Amino acid sequence: MAHFVKLNQLDLSHDNSRNYTPVLFNLDTIVSVEPSPSGKHSVINTRWNNNSGTRVKETLDEILELSKNSTNNLING
């Protein structure tokens, strides 16, 4: 069973804006999560995306909490 978390992905189609698109990320495919060089986003690297990763609004700590809740819901639900 896949483990999903809902995150807000930075919409890169808009120049210099802060538009986000809600997306579900499969925790089973994430290789790493790290802060962006600017510190404004977190960058998620999966098994399949290119070297740039996917930028999301949530901080590392927020993503960690969401992932813990996802696992707890699976175990307890």
Secondary structure, DSSP 8 states (H G I E B T S, - for coil): ---EEEEEEE-TTSTT---EEEEEEEGGGEEEEEE-TTSSSEEEEESSS-TT-EEESS-HHHHHHHHHHHHHHHHH-
